[in-house]
Amino acid sequence: MTLRDLLKKREKIREGSGEKQDPPPSQESPPPQFTFMRTDTNTQELITPPTFADDQQNAQRKTSHEKKRFSRFRTSSNASAKSTTSNTSEKRLSSRLHLGSHSRTSSAGSINVPSDLPAISDGIGESEDKEAQWENRATILAKENPVVKQSRSRENSAGGGNLNARPALGRHISDAKGDENIQEAIKLHEAGDLEASTAMFGRLAESNAMAQIMYGLALRHGWGIPPDPPLAIHYLSLAASSAASIESAALSSGMKKGGAAKGELVLAIYELANSYRHGWGVEKDMVAARSYYECAANMGDTDAMNEVARCYEEGEGGKKDRYKAAQYYRLAESKGSKTLGNSWIWKDKYTPKDP
């Protein structure tokens, strides 16, 4: 997914919440281009899809290795693209280490997940009430994030006099002018001027939650700047907390579909989940990753639906639950994100029974 696609996903989430803002000045957009790929930190594998819609022929694949620059903006384990025998040993290794269903991490909880999160009955659901419950849960995750708490503590102790302090927490979200500048930064990124692009993201990140997300990812992956994963976590947490403050107020006022910052909250929560999964800037924490993925999934993020489905399918961050995995995979398919080779999710035993 490209940088521009990330903005489109935010707008799609906003439209789903019923919250609309004035768009930035119109610009000619090129026809949409779709690239399917499987990626990890070091490599990318381009996947050419079949030429017909029934998904029954194998896709032809070719591998392209790149350094630093990614054509895909959102980095995840890409659960929607099933690995073949090339990653079988990785799965076995992960199950022998701390990622298996019986691991210490799975059974012990997480310091990155508040112990008093509100329980949500019946789990997955697409009703307004259910989505509002999940968004409330996401705002608590964002506000109680240990990085956010540490930042507040530094602000209080420094009293605003520490010139080397990290950016302060705020209640800013994106606006039309900020989005216009973000578009310019994206153009620089796409033209290969990563240094100038990231510098612009950094300036905008002082007052724009969307820019905070993008700058955080630039810091994570080293786009035109030395990689700094811990600082990346700070910016992603800052974006999540800023958006959570707006959304918490919206929910309290009775807006069940969320408010103006829902898109930023979902994207920040999803990227924090990726950080916990891979150990980018923090210790690996699959319990936290699963919890963050699940919140984003129930707020409409199809990538998160596939990721949390994989967590339940393989017992990452908690007990295995293939029934719940099937429900999340089905939900992703209903939103247009189909996973090849997942015909098992449609077996009768994974179909919810009528009450």
C-alpha positions as CSV (number, residue, x, y, z in Angstrom):
1,M,0.0,0.0,0.0
2,T,1.4,3.4,-1.0
3,L,1.4,6.6,1.0
4,R,-1.4,8.0,-1.0
5,D,-3.4,4.8,-0.4
6,L,-3.0,5.4,3.3
7,L,-4.8,8.7,3.1
8,K,-7.6,7.0,1.0
9,K,-8.0,4.4,3.7
10,R,-8.4,7.1,6.4
11,E,-11.0,8.9,4.3
12,K,-12.9,5.5,3.9
13,I,-12.9,5.1,7.7
14,R,-14.2,8.6,8.1
15,E,-17.0,8.0,5.6
16,G,-18.0,4.9,7.5
17,S,-18.2,6.9,10.7
18,G,-20.4,9.6,9.0
19,E,-17.8,12.3,9.8
20,K,-16.9,14.4,6.8
21,Q,-14.4,17.2,6.4
22,D,-13.8,19.7,3.6
23,P,-11.4,18.1,1.2
24,P,-8.1,19.7,0.3
25,P,-7.8,21.6,-3.0
26,S,-8.5,19.3,-5.9
27,Q,-5.6,17.7,-7.6
28,E,-5.4,15.5,-10.6
29,S,-4.9,12.0,-9.4
30,P,-3.5,9.2,-11.6
31,P,-5.5,6.1,-12.2
32,P,-5.3,3.7,-9.3
33,Q,-2.6,1.1,-9.5
34,F,-2.6,-2.1,-7.5
35,T,0.4,-3.9,-6.4
36,F,0.2,-7.2,-4.5
37,M,3.3,-8.2,-2.5
38,R,4.6,-10.1,0.4
39,T,7.2,-8.3,2.5
40,D,9.4,-8.5,5.5
41,T,12.0,-6.1,6.9
42,N,14.6,-6.9,4.2
43,T,12.8,-8.2,1.1
44,Q,9.7,-7.7,-1.0
45,E,8.1,-10.3,-3.3
46,L,5.9,-9.0,-6.0
47,I,2.8,-11.1,-6.7
48,T,1.1,-11.1,-10.1
49,P,-2.6,-12.0,-9.6
50,P,-4.5,-14.4,-11.9
51,T,-6.1,-12.7,-14.9
52,F,-9.6,-14.0,-14.0
53,A,-11.7,-13.6,-10.9
54,D,-12.2,-17.0,-9.6
55,D,-8.8,-17.1,-7.8
56,Q,-8.2,-20.7,-8.8
57,Q,-5.0,-20.4,-10.8
58,N,-1.7,-19.9,-9.1
59,A,-0.3,-16.4,-9.3
60,Q,3.1,-15.9,-11.1
61,R,5.7,-14.4,-8.8
62,K,8.9,-12.5,-9.2
63,T,11.1,-11.2,-6.4
64,S,12.4,-7.7,-6.1
65,H,14.9,-6.7,-3.4
66,E,15.1,-3.1,-2.3
67,K,16.9,-1.2,0.5
68,K,15.3,1.5,2.6
69,R,12.6,2.6,0.2
70,F,9.3,0.7,0.3
71,S,6.6,1.0,-2.3
72,R,4.3,-0.4,0.4
73,F,3.7,2.0,3.2
74,R,2.0,-0.1,5.8
75,T,4.3,-2.9,7.0
76,S,2.8,-6.0,8.6
77,S,3.2,-9.7,8.6
78,N,0.6,-9.7,5.7
79,A,-1.6,-12.4,6.9
80,S,-3.8,-12.0,3.8
81,A,-1.0,-13.5,1.7
82,K,-0.3,-17.1,2.7
83,S,3.4,-18.1,2.7
84,T,4.4,-21.3,1.0
85,T,7.2,-23.7,2.1
86,S,9.7,-20.9,2.2
87,N,8.4,-19.8,5.6
88,T,7.5,-23.1,7.1
89,S,10.7,-23.2,9.1
90,E,10.0,-19.6,10.4
91,K,6.6,-20.7,11.7
92,R,8.1,-23.7,13.4
93,L,10.8,-21.5,14.9
94,S,8.3,-19.0,16.1
95,S,6.3,-21.7,17.8
96,R,9.5,-22.9,19.6
97,L,10.3,-19.4,20.8
98,H,7.9,-17.0,22.5
99,L,5.2,-16.7,19.8
100,G,3.5,-20.1,20.3
101,S,0.1,-20.7,21.8
102,H,1.6,-22.0,25.0
103,S,4.3,-19.3,25.3
104,R,5.0,-17.3,28.5
105,T,3.9,-14.1,26.6
106,S,0.6,-15.7,25.7
107,S,-0.3,-16.7,29.2
108,A,1.2,-13.8,31.2
109,G,-0.7,-10.7,29.9
110,S,1.1,-7.5,29.0
111,I,2.3,-4.3,30.6
112,N,1.2,-2.6,27.3
113,V,-2.5,-3.6,27.8
114,P,-4.4,-2.2,30.7
115,S,-5.8,-4.9,33.0
116,D,-9.2,-3.0,33.4
117,L,-10.2,-2.8,29.7
118,P,-13.9,-3.1,29.4
119,A,-15.1,-6.5,28.3
120,I,-17.1,-6.8,25.1
121,S,-19.7,-9.5,24.9
122,D,-20.2,-11.6,21.8
123,G,-16.9,-10.3,20.4
124,I,-17.2,-9.6,16.7
125,G,-20.0,-7.4,15.4
126,E,-20.8,-4.7,12.9
127,S,-23.6,-2.9,14.8
128,E,-23.1,0.7,15.7
129,D,-23.3,-0.1,19.4
130,K,-20.6,-2.8,19.1
131,E,-18.3,-0.6,17.1
132,A,-18.7,2.1,19.6
133,Q,-17.7,-0.3,22.4
134,W,-14.5,-1.3,20.4
135,E,-13.7,2.3,19.8
136,N,-14.0,3.1,23.4
137,R,-11.6,0.2,24.1
138,A,-9.2,1.6,21.6
139,T,-9.2,5.1,23.2
140,I,-8.3,3.5,26.5
141,L,-5.5,1.5,25.0
142,A,-4.1,4.7,23.4
143,K,-4.4,6.9,26.5
144,E,-3.0,4.2,28.9
145,N,-0.1,3.4,26.6
146,P,3.1,3.4,28.7
147,V,4.9,5.6,26.2
148,V,2.1,8.2,26.6
149,K,2.3,8.0,30.4
150,Q,6.1,8.5,30.3
151,S,5.7,11.5,28.0
152,R,3.2,13.1,30.4
153,S,5.5,12.5,33.3
154,R,8.4,14.2,31.4
155,E,6.2,17.1,30.6
156,N,5.2,17.6,34.2
157,S,8.7,17.2,35.5
158,A,10.3,19.4,32.8
159,G,7.8,22.2,33.2
160,G,8.2,23.1,29.5
161,G,11.9,24.0,30.0
162,N,13.6,21.0,28.5
163,L,14.7,21.9,24.9
164,N,15.6,18.3,24.2
165,A,12.3,16.9,25.3
166,R,10.3,14.9,22.8
167,P,7.1,16.4,21.2
168,A,4.4,17.1,23.7
169,L,1.0,15.4,23.7
170,G,-1.7,17.4,22.1
171,R,-5.3,17.3,20.8
172,H,-4.5,18.0,17.2
173,I,-5.8,16.1,14.2
174,S,-5.5,16.7,10.5
175,D,-7.1,19.6,8.6
176,A,-7.4,20.6,4.9
177,K,-4.2,22.7,4.9
178,G,-2.3,20.0,6.7
179,D,-3.6,17.4,4.3
180,E,-2.5,19.6,1.4
181,N,1.1,19.7,2.8
182,I,1.0,16.0,3.4
183,Q,0.2,15.5,-0.3
184,E,3.3,17.5,-1.2
185,A,5.4,15.4,1.2
186,I,4.0,12.2,-0.5
187,K,4.9,13.6,-3.9
188,L,8.5,14.1,-2.7
189,H,8.6,10.5,-1.4
190,E,7.3,9.1,-4.6
191,A,9.8,11.1,-6.6
192,G,12.6,9.5,-4.5
193,D,13.5,12.6,-2.4
194,L,13.0,10.7,0.9
195,E,15.1,13.2,2.9
196,A,13.0,16.2,2.0
197,S,9.7,14.2,2.3
198,T,10.6,13.0,5.8
199,A,11.7,16.5,6.9
200,M,8.3,17.8,5.8
201,F,6.5,15.1,7.7
202,G,8.6,16.0,10.7
203,R,7.6,19.7,10.6
204,L,3.9,18.8,10.1
205,A,4.0,16.3,13.0
206,E,4.2,19.2,15.5
207,S,0.5,19.8,15.0
208,N,-1.0,17.1,12.7
209,A,-1.9,13.5,13.8
210,M,-1.7,12.1,10.3
211,A,1.8,13.6,9.8
212,Q,2.7,12.1,13.2
213,I,1.8,8.6,11.9
214,M,3.8,9.1,8.7
215,Y,6.8,10.6,10.4
216,G,6.7,7.7,12.9
217,L,6.8,5.2,10.0
218,A,9.6,7.2,8.3
219,L,11.6,7.0,11.6
220,R,10.8,3.3,11.9
221,H,12.1,2.3,8.5
222,G,14.8,5.0,7.9
223,W,13.2,6.9,5.0
224,G,15.7,9.6,4.3
225,I,16.7,9.7,8.0
226,P,18.7,7.4,10.4
227,P,16.3,4.8,11.7
228,D,15.1,5.5,15.2
229,P,12.4,2.9,16.2
230,P,12.0,4.1,19.8
231,L,11.2,7.7,18.6
232,A,8.9,6.2,16.0
233,I,6.9,4.5,18.7
234,H,6.7,7.9,20.5
235,Y,5.2,9.6,17.4
236,L,2.8,6.7,16.7
237,S,1.7,6.8,20.4
238,L,1.4,10.5,20.2
239,A,-0.9,10.3,17.2
240,A,-3.0,7.6,18.8
241,S,-3.4,9.6,22.1
242,S,-4.3,12.8,20.3
243,A,-6.9,11.1,18.2
244,A,-8.2,9.2,21.2
245,S,-8.9,12.4,23.1
246,I,-11.1,13.6,20.2
247,E,-12.8,10.3,19.8
248,S,-13.5,9.9,23.5
249,A,-15.3,13.2,23.6
250,A,-17.3,12.2,20.5
251,L,-18.4,8.9,22.0
252,S,-19.3,10.7,25.3
253,S,-21.6,13.0,23.3
254,G,-23.4,10.1,21.8
255,M,-21.7,9.8,18.4
256,K,-21.7,6.0,18.1
257,K,-19.8,6.1,14.8
258,G,-17.0,8.1,16.2
259,G,-15.8,11.6,15.4
260,A,-13.3,13.5,13.2
261,A,-10.2,11.6,14.4
262,K,-11.5,8.1,13.9
263,G,-9.3,7.5,10.8
264,E,-6.2,8.6,12.6
265,L,-7.0,6.5,15.6
266,V,-7.5,3.3,13.6
267,L,-4.3,3.8,11.6
268,A,-2.2,4.6,14.7
269,I,-3.5,1.6,16.6
270,Y,-2.8,-0.7,13.7
271,E,0.8,0.6,13.3
272,L,1.4,0.2,17.0
273,A,0.2,-3.4,16.7
274,N,2.8,-3.9,14.0
275,S,5.4,-2.5,16.3
276,Y,4.5,-4.8,19.1
277,R,4.4,-7.8,16.7
278,H,7.9,-7.2,15.2
279,G,9.6,-5.6,18.2
280,W,10.1,-2.2,16.4
281,G,11.2,0.2,19.0
282,V,9.8,-1.9,21.8
283,E,10.1,-5.5,23.1
284,K,8.1,-8.0,21.1
285,D,4.7,-8.3,22.8
286,M,2.2,-10.5,21.0
287,V,-0.4,-10.0,23.7
288,A,-0.4,-6.3,23.0
289,A,-0.2,-6.8,19.2
290,R,-3.3,-9.1,19.3
291,S,-5.3,-6.6,21.5
292,Y,-4.4,-3.6,19.3
293,Y,-5.1,-5.5,16.0
294,E,-8.5,-6.6,17.4
295,C,-9.5,-3.0,18.2
296,A,-8.5,-1.8,14.7
297,A,-10.3,-4.7,13.1
298,N,-13.6,-4.0,14.8
299,M,-13.3,-0.3,13.8
300,G,-13.2,-1.3,10.1
301,D,-9.5,-1.9,9.2
302,T,-9.4,-4.9,6.8
303,D,-5.6,-5.4,7.2
304,A,-6.2,-5.6,11.0
305,M,-9.0,-8.1,10.4
306,N,-6.6,-10.5,8.7
307,E,-3.9,-9.9,11.2
308,V,-6.0,-10.7,14.3
309,A,-7.5,-13.7,12.4
310,R,-4.0,-15.0,12.1
311,C,-3.3,-14.4,15.8
312,Y,-6.4,-16.5,16.7
313,E,-5.6,-19.1,14.1
314,E,-2.0,-19.7,15.3
315,G,-2.4,-18.9,18.9
316,E,-0.2,-15.8,18.8
317,G,-0.7,-13.6,21.9
318,G,-3.3,-15.9,23.5
319,K,-5.1,-19.2,23.0
320,K,-5.9,-20.6,19.6
321,D,-9.5,-20.1,18.5
322,R,-10.1,-21.2,14.9
323,Y,-13.8,-20.3,15.2
324,K,-13.0,-16.7,16.0
325,A,-10.2,-16.7,13.4
326,A,-12.8,-17.8,10.8
327,Q,-15.1,-15.0,11.8
328,Y,-12.4,-12.3,11.3
329,Y,-11.3,-13.8,8.0
330,R,-15.0,-13.8,6.8
331,L,-15.4,-10.2,8.0
332,A,-12.3,-9.2,5.9
333,E,-13.7,-11.0,2.9
334,S,-17.0,-9.2,3.2
335,K,-15.0,-5.9,3.1
336,G,-13.2,-7.0,-0.1
337,S,-10.0,-8.4,1.4
338,K,-10.0,-12.1,0.4
339,T,-7.2,-14.4,1.6
340,L,-6.1,-17.1,-0.9
341,G,-6.3,-20.7,0.4
342,N,-8.7,-19.9,3.2
343,S,-11.7,-22.0,2.0
344,W,-11.7,-23.8,5.4
345,I,-13.3,-20.7,7.0
346,W,-16.6,-21.5,5.2
347,K,-17.0,-24.9,6.8
348,D,-20.4,-25.4,8.6
349,K,-18.7,-25.7,12.0
350,Y,-17.4,-22.1,11.7
351,T,-20.8,-20.7,10.8
352,P,-22.5,-18.9,13.7
353,K,-25.6,-20.6,14.9
354,D,-28.9,-18.7,15.0
355,P,-29.9,-17.9,18.6
